[in-house]
Amino acid sequence: MRNSPAIAAATEMNPGRYPEYDHKELHKQVTTKFISEWNVKPQDINGVLAYPAGIAQGTGAEIFIHEEL
């Protein structure tokens, strides 16, 4: 194989509201849950697809949130 295979996985939070988290903290919570749920190390991950942050809070879309993660 010329390239490494891609393995995709997803994680979601339990349905509900999370007023104690801002948009960046919510991304951090999901990422932390992903790492523990799928038993991977951060160095095993070489790409992240994340929705634009801030839309639901009305603070505008941060379309480069994946780069911060």
FILO-88702 format. One line per 3 residues: number of its first residue (from 0); their letters; for each residue x, y, z of C-alpha. Coordinates in Angstrom, 3 decimals. Last residue first. Example, Ala and Ser with C-alpha at 12.3 -4.5 7.8 and 13.67 -1.06 7.14 Angstrom:
BEGIN
1) SA) 13.670 -1.060 7.140 | 12.300 -4.500 7.800
This chain:
BEGIN
68) LEE) -7.698 21.210 18.355 | -6.673 24.722 17.396 | -6.418 23.778 13.717
65) HIF) -9.819 22.085 13.824 | -11.330 25.323 15.187 | -10.535 27.023 11.854
62) IEA) -14.113 27.892 10.918 | -14.766 29.912 14.036 | -18.337 30.828 13.246
59) GTG) -19.877 33.798 14.958 | -20.597 34.456 18.613 | -24.238 33.395 18.364
56) QAI) -23.789 30.665 20.928 | -24.946 27.952 18.519 | -22.490 29.138 15.851
53) GAP) -19.467 29.363 18.138 | -17.428 26.499 16.742 | -17.313 25.406 13.108
50) YAL) -17.802 21.631 12.923 | -14.745 19.484 13.547 | -12.838 17.089 11.297
47) VGN) -9.575 16.073 12.915 | -6.468 14.539 11.350 | -3.289 12.718 12.315
44) IDQ) -4.483 10.879 15.408 | -2.237 8.117 16.762 | -0.052 10.732 18.523
41) PKV) -3.046 11.645 20.721 | -3.194 8.063 21.990 | -6.102 5.811 21.145
38) NWE) -8.420 3.775 23.345 | -11.575 4.572 21.363 | -13.598 5.814 24.326
35) SIF) -10.651 7.434 26.140 | -9.426 9.441 23.153 | -12.951 10.273 22.004
32) KTT) -14.039 11.444 25.476 | -11.072 13.824 25.621 | -11.899 15.112 22.137
29) VQK) -15.568 15.594 23.062 | -14.651 17.515 26.227 | -12.109 19.664 24.368
26) HLE) -14.684 20.544 21.702 | -17.078 21.567 24.486 | -14.308 23.644 26.079
23) KHD) -13.822 25.529 22.814 | -17.530 26.272 22.424 | -17.989 27.485 26.003
20) YEP) -18.878 24.878 28.601 | -21.014 25.390 31.739 | -24.137 25.810 29.596
17) YRG) -23.969 22.164 28.510 | -27.392 21.252 27.223 | -28.538 17.713 26.645
14) PNM) -28.015 14.621 24.551 | -24.991 12.635 25.735 | -21.833 13.764 24.000
11) ETA) -20.753 12.273 20.715 | -17.829 10.261 19.450 | -16.855 9.323 15.918
8) AAI) -14.392 6.987 14.258 | -12.614 6.919 10.919 | -9.654 4.729 10.052
5) APS) -7.686 5.813 7.040 | -5.184 3.412 5.549 | -1.551 4.490 5.295
2) NRM) -0.463 5.316 1.806 | 1.350 3.405 -0.947 | 0.000 0.000 0.000
